[in-house]
Amino acid sequence: MNTLLIIQIFITLALIGVILLQRSEGGALGMGGGNSGGSMFTARGSANLLTRVTAVLAALFMGNCLFMTVLTSHSIKTQTKIVSQQTPDNK
């Protein structure tokens, strides 16, 4: 479980980094990043690559979240069964 958590942290940091590398196109937040001349990537091909990498990282993030949830749920059920078998009935 700890290994999956460490993988989740790396995926999260990579996802944050890739999102921050992307150029803002809408300017909806009003930060002025839409048409700035100093953007790091100007070719549309690199923007498509960043979009694909973002999609893959997002899919890995969601898949890892679901997998950890299933493992945790299974672990809790197993521990509950063990505890209920060890407790004597006081009837």
C-alpha positions as CSV (number, residue, x, y, z in Angstrom):
1,M,0.0,0.0,0.0
2,N,2.9,2.4,0.8
3,T,4.3,1.7,-2.7
4,L,1.0,2.7,-4.3
5,L,0.9,5.9,-2.2
6,I,4.4,6.9,-3.3
7,I,3.5,6.2,-6.9
8,Q,0.4,8.4,-6.4
9,I,2.5,11.2,-5.1
10,F,4.8,11.0,-8.1
11,I,1.9,10.9,-10.5
12,T,0.4,13.9,-8.8
13,L,3.6,15.9,-9.0
14,A,4.0,15.0,-12.6
15,L,0.4,16.0,-13.4
16,I,0.9,19.4,-11.7
17,G,4.1,20.0,-13.6
18,V,2.6,19.1,-17.0
19,I,-0.4,21.3,-16.3
20,L,1.7,24.2,-15.3
21,L,3.8,23.8,-18.5
22,Q,0.8,24.2,-20.7
23,R,0.0,27.5,-22.3
24,S,-3.2,29.2,-21.2
25,E,-5.5,29.7,-24.2
26,G,-8.7,31.1,-22.7
27,G,-7.4,33.7,-20.3
28,A,-10.5,33.1,-18.2
29,L,-8.7,33.8,-15.0
30,G,-7.5,37.1,-16.2
31,M,-3.8,36.4,-15.6
32,G,-2.7,37.5,-19.1
33,G,-1.2,34.2,-20.2
34,G,-3.2,33.8,-23.3
35,N,-1.1,35.6,-26.0
36,S,2.1,36.4,-24.2
37,G,5.2,36.4,-26.4
38,G,7.4,34.6,-23.9
39,S,5.6,31.3,-23.7
40,M,7.8,28.3,-23.5
41,F,6.2,26.2,-26.2
42,T,5.0,28.0,-29.3
43,A,4.4,25.1,-31.7
44,R,1.0,23.5,-31.7
45,G,2.5,20.0,-31.8
46,S,4.1,20.4,-28.4
47,A,0.8,21.5,-27.0
48,N,-0.8,18.4,-28.4
49,L,1.9,16.3,-26.7
50,L,1.3,18.0,-23.4
51,T,-2.4,17.5,-23.7
52,R,-1.8,13.7,-24.4
53,V,0.6,13.5,-21.5
54,T,-1.9,15.2,-19.2
55,A,-4.7,12.8,-20.3
56,V,-2.4,9.8,-19.6
57,L,-1.4,11.1,-16.2
58,A,-5.0,11.9,-15.3
59,A,-6.0,8.3,-16.3
60,L,-3.2,6.9,-14.2
61,F,-4.1,9.1,-11.3
62,M,-7.8,8.0,-11.4
63,G,-6.9,4.3,-11.9
64,N,-4.5,4.4,-9.0
65,C,-7.1,6.1,-6.8
66,L,-9.6,3.4,-7.6
67,F,-7.2,0.6,-7.1
68,M,-6.1,1.9,-3.7
69,T,-9.8,2.3,-2.7
70,V,-10.5,-1.3,-3.6
71,L,-7.4,-2.5,-1.8
72,T,-8.3,-0.5,1.3
73,S,-11.9,-1.7,1.3
74,H,-10.8,-5.3,1.0
75,S,-8.2,-4.9,3.8
76,I,-10.8,-3.3,6.1
77,K,-13.3,-6.2,5.4
78,T,-10.6,-8.8,6.2
79,Q,-9.5,-7.1,9.4
80,T,-13.2,-6.8,10.5
81,K,-13.7,-10.6,9.9
82,I,-10.5,-11.4,11.9
83,V,-11.5,-9.2,14.8
84,S,-15.1,-10.6,14.9
85,Q,-13.7,-14.1,15.0
86,Q,-11.4,-13.3,17.9
87,T,-14.1,-11.6,20.1
88,P,-15.9,-14.0,22.4
89,D,-19.7,-13.8,22.5
90,N,-20.9,-12.8,26.0
91,K,-24.4,-14.2,25.8
